[in-house]
Amino acid sequence: MTPFEWPELGLAGLRQTRGERPVLALHGWLDNARSHAPLAPYLDGIDLVALEFPGHGRSRPRPEGVRYHFDDYVFDVLAAADRLGWSDFHLLGHSLGGAVACLTAAACPERVRSLVLIEGLGPISAPPDRAAAGWRQARRGSHLRPRRQHPTPASAVAARARNSDLDERCAELLAERGLVEQDGGFVWGHDLRLTWPSTQRYTEAQVLDLIAAIECPVMNLYSDPPSGLVPARLLQRRLAALRKGQWRAFPGGHHLHMHHPDQLGPVIQEFFDV
């Protein structure tokens, strides 16, 4: 995959052109474009653009004093598509990227041809009576802290693997665009504001309304056993809300597309080929 940077948009990522079908790939929280690299060899006939959200990978952070709201990424996705000259396109999203893809498809049905969602059928929701509590948590947790410094890239990779479902091989992929050398050591370079608690959560009713508004075909791929990102009862309701939905379960944890690309890749390819 070939790196690209669009300074005028503050966006960067990786691109693999093996065809003309336009696909924007969206990564998960604190990941980067390399999370889609394991899938890339299995995707033919596709112009695959793996975009990095602001504050991730090599994309520019939000300006000082600005918070990160996940739904603002919709406008970054549309800006990227406009920059590419794509009037319509397909979306491939993992986790946070899947939630952003859902919102993009609901907001712009005329532009999104199809969705492949990996552990990402809609955003995390909250009960309507938890709004004040969420704000108080955000106020307490919104402060910068020192970055954890690692003596070597290998130790940074090992720490990332210990604190997630990633194995060290997958964490090494993310390190290629995520690690930064600093003061004689190495740190993960994402914007630390990304780790602040959110001041906003959609209610589950709002999430279901958004999912029901998606007009294009959707392939939903999720982990078996479940990763727990979305409770099973909520996931079933969300799947039922899809107008044109398919779903498949695979082993591999939350990052199943990195752990088992040989299993997911052909399914994604077949879905895009229809």
KEKE-933157 format. One record per residue (C-alpha): x, y, z negated. Coordinates in steps of 0.02 Angstrom, whole numbers, plus 50000, padded with zeros to 5 digits. Each point is the difference from the previous one (the first is absolute). Example, Ala and Ser with C-alpha at 12.3 -4.5 7.8 and 13.67 -1.06 7.14 Angstrom:
# residues 2
east 50615, north 49775, up 49610
east 50069, north 50172, up 50033
# end
This chain:
# residues 274
east 50000, north 50000, up 50000
east 50063, north 50172, up 50047
east 50000, north 50146, up 49876
east 49911, north 50162, up 50043
east 49978, north 50168, up 49913
east 49876, north 50138, up 50036
east 50069, north 50152, up 49906
east 49853, north 50109, up 50049
east 49884, north 49881, up 49906
east 50121, north 49946, up 49866
east 49965, north 49819, up 50049
east 50116, north 49856, up 50042
east 49993, north 49813, up 50027
east 50045, north 49857, up 50116
east 49937, north 49954, up 50172
east 49999, north 49840, up 50102
east 49932, north 50010, up 50178
east 49957, north 49830, up 50073
east 49844, north 50054, up 50093
east 49874, north 50139, up 50018
east 49870, north 49959, up 49866
east 50017, north 50143, up 49873
east 50013, north 49942, up 49820
east 50040, north 50110, up 49850
east 50065, north 49899, up 49853
east 49978, north 50073, up 49825
east 50099, north 49938, up 49851
east 49957, north 49980, up 49817
east 50035, north 50110, up 49849
east 50188, north 50029, up 49972
east 50041, north 49891, up 50151
east 50059, north 50062, up 50170
east 49997, north 49957, up 50185
east 50116, north 49851, up 49976
east 49857, north 49908, up 49914
east 49931, north 49965, up 50174
east 50165, north 49939, up 50071
east 49968, north 49815, up 49961
east 49837, north 50006, up 50101
east 50074, north 50093, up 50149
east 50076, north 49848, up 50090
east 49828, north 49918, up 50006
east 49911, north 50148, up 50082
east 50008, north 50004, up 50191
east 49916, north 50119, up 50121
east 49999, north 50134, up 49865
east 50076, north 50172, up 49977
east 50026, north 49984, up 49813
east 50032, north 50162, up 49906
east 50034, north 49970, up 49815
east 49969, north 50169, up 49919
east 50069, north 50054, up 49832
east 49885, north 50102, up 49891
east 50066, north 50163, up 49927
east 50111, north 49968, up 49849
east 50043, north 49824, up 50062
east 50147, north 49937, up 50101
east 50073, north 50137, up 50110
east 49842, north 50107, up 50009
east 50006, north 50169, up 49915
east 49922, north 50019, up 49827
east 49849, north 50110, up 49971
east 50046, north 50181, up 49956
east 50045, north 50042, up 49821
east 49847, north 50020, up 49891
east 49891, north 49890, up 50111
east 49930, north 49835, up 49937
east 49978, north 49841, up 50101
east 49820, north 49951, up 50036
east 49988, north 49839, up 50099
east 49860, north 50063, up 50112
east 50108, north 50144, up 50062
east 50102, north 49868, up 50092
east 49855, north 49987, up 50123
east 50054, north 50167, up 50072
east 50180, north 49938, up 50015
east 49938, north 49849, up 50097
east 49900, north 50109, up 50119
east 50147, north 50120, up 50021
east 50111, north 49852, up 50046
east 49874, north 49936, up 50127
east 49987, north 50173, up 50076
east 50190, north 50012, up 50008
east 50003, north 49834, up 50093
east 49865, north 50057, up 50120
east 49883, north 49861, up 49944
east 49816, north 50048, up 50016
east 49954, north 49832, up 49924
east 50101, north 49863, up 49917
east 50002, north 49847, up 49888
east 50050, north 50003, up 49817
east 50099, north 49871, up 49900
east 50004, north 50042, up 49815
east 50068, north 49920, up 49843
east 49934, north 50045, up 49826
east 50001, north 50191, up 49990
east 50019, north 50000, up 50190
east 49845, north 49891, up 50014
east 49900, north 50120, up 49893
east 50057, north 50146, up 50107
east 49957, north 49902, up 50157
east 49823, north 49970, up 49935
east 49974, north 50185, up 49968
east 50071, north 50045, up 50171
east 49883, north 49879, up 50088
east 49849, north 50061, up 49900
east 50041, north 50183, up 50035
east 50048, north 49979, up 50183
east 49907, north 49851, up 50075
east 50030, north 50066, up 50175
east 50189, north 49986, up 49979
east 50027, north 49833, up 49912
east 49980, north 49846, up 50110
east 50029, north 49867, up 49866
east 50072, north 49973, up 49827
east 50111, north 49867, up 49926
east 50001, north 50019, up 49811
east 50125, north 49905, up 49892
east 49949, north 50008, up 49817
east 49921, north 50168, up 50037
east 49811, north 49998, up 50022
east 49965, north 50173, up 49929
east 50078, north 50098, up 49857
east 50002, north 49960, up 49815
east 49839, north 50064, up 49924
east 49947, north 50058, up 49827
east 49832, north 50009, up 49909
east 49916, north 50171, up 50010
east 50010, north 50020, up 49811
east 50191, north 49990, up 50001
east 50033, north 50166, up 50088
east 50049, north 50097, up 49844
east 50106, north 49857, up 49933
east 50089, north 49990, up 50167
east 50040, north 50185, up 49995
east 50070, north 49987, up 49824
east 50110, north 49854, up 50051
east 50062, north 50099, up 50150
east 50040, north 50151, up 49893
east 50100, north 49895, up 49877
east 50093, north 49903, up 50136
east 50041, north 50138, up 50124
east 50179, north 50045, up 49957
east 50166, north 49968, up 50084
east 50120, north 49879, up 49919
east 50179, north 49950, up 50040
east 50018, north 49874, up 50139
east 50065, north 49831, up 49950
east 50175, north 49986, up 50071
east 50073, north 49834, up 50054
east 50187, north 49966, up 50018
east 49983, north 49905, up 50165
east 49870, north 49976, up 50136
east 49986, north 49818, up 49946
east 49951, north 50049, up 49823
east 49869, north 50121, up 50067
east 49929, north 49863, up 50111
east 49997, north 49877, up 49854
east 49907, north 50126, up 49891
east 49870, north 50030, up 50136
east 49973, north 49813, up 50019
east 49982, north 49975, up 49812
east 49867, north 50135, up 49987
east 49891, north 49944, up 50145
east 49944, north 49846, up 50097
east 50143, north 50026, up 50124
east 50143, north 49878, up 50015
east 50175, north 50072, up 50020
east 50001, north 49970, up 50187
east 49846, north 50111, up 50022
east 50064, north 50130, up 49876
east 50161, north 50011, up 50102
east 49897, north 50047, up 50153
east 49917, north 50143, up 49906
east 50169, north 50055, up 49931
east 50063, north 50037, up 50176
east 49888, north 50155, up 50006
east 49962, north 50020, up 49816
east 50167, north 50007, up 49909
east 50098, north 50161, up 49980
east 50178, north 50019, up 49935
east 50005, north 50123, up 49855
east 50137, north 50047, up 49876
east 50101, north 49844, up 50033
east 49852, north 49884, up 49987
east 49841, north 49955, up 50094
east 49819, north 50051, up 49971
east 49835, north 49964, up 50086
east 49968, north 50162, up 50095
east 49810, north 50014, up 50002
east 49926, north 50161, up 49932
east 49975, north 49973, up 49814
east 49833, north 50092, up 50009
east 49934, north 49845, up 50087
east 50004, north 49911, up 49832
east 49890, north 50128, up 49912
east 49825, north 49941, up 49953
east 49866, north 50052, up 50123
east 49881, north 50141, up 49955
east 49867, north 49924, up 50111
east 49921, north 49831, up 50031
east 49853, north 49962, up 50113
east 49856, north 49907, up 49921
east 49965, north 49825, up 50065
east 49840, north 50065, up 50081
east 50103, north 50128, up 50097
east 50123, north 49865, up 50054
east 49858, north 49890, up 50062
east 49926, north 50146, up 50096
east 50167, north 50029, up 50087
east 50024, north 49816, up 50042
east 49823, north 49988, up 50069
east 50038, north 50149, up 50114
east 50144, north 49909, up 50088
east 49937, north 49962, up 50175
east 50147, north 49905, up 50073
east 50045, north 49815, up 49976
east 50097, north 49965, up 49839
east 50113, north 49856, up 49954
east 50028, north 49991, up 49812
east 50147, north 49895, up 49940
east 50023, north 49971, up 49814
east 50100, north 49896, up 49880
east 49951, north 49829, up 49935
east 50013, north 49987, up 49851
east 49932, north 50177, up 49986
east 50122, north 50138, up 49957
east 49872, north 50085, up 49889
east 50015, north 50168, up 50087
east 49811, north 50001, up 50025
east 49893, north 49892, up 49884
east 49923, north 49851, up 50089
east 49819, north 50058, up 49978
east 50041, north 50171, up 50074
east 50096, north 49923, up 50144
east 49851, north 49893, up 50046
east 49886, north 50152, up 50002
east 50124, north 50095, up 50109
east 50015, north 49856, up 50122
east 49810, north 49990, up 50011
east 49992, north 50187, up 50038
east 50104, north 49982, up 50159
east 49900, north 50010, up 50161
east 50124, north 49900, up 50104
east 50109, north 49913, up 49873
east 50107, north 49844, up 49999
east 50109, north 49941, up 49857
east 50136, north 49873, up 49968
east 50096, north 49952, up 49843
east 50185, north 49958, up 49998
east 50131, north 49962, up 49867
east 50135, north 50125, up 49963
east 49942, north 50125, up 49868
east 49963, north 50182, up 50029
east 50140, north 50016, up 50131
east 49944, north 49844, up 50093
east 50040, north 50080, up 50169
east 50183, north 50010, up 49949
east 50008, north 49829, up 49920
east 49910, north 49902, up 50137
east 50004, north 50101, up 50162
east 50004, north 49837, up 50099
east 49824, north 49961, up 49937
east 49924, north 50174, up 50008
east 50084, north 50056, up 50162
east 49908, north 49882, up 50119
east 49832, north 50040, up 49917
east 50031, north 50187, up 50021
east 50058, north 49976, up 50179
east 49845, north 49900, up 50044
east 49885, north 50130, up 49921
east 50080, north 50144, up 50096
east 49992, north 49898, up 50162
east 49810, north 49983, up 49994
# end
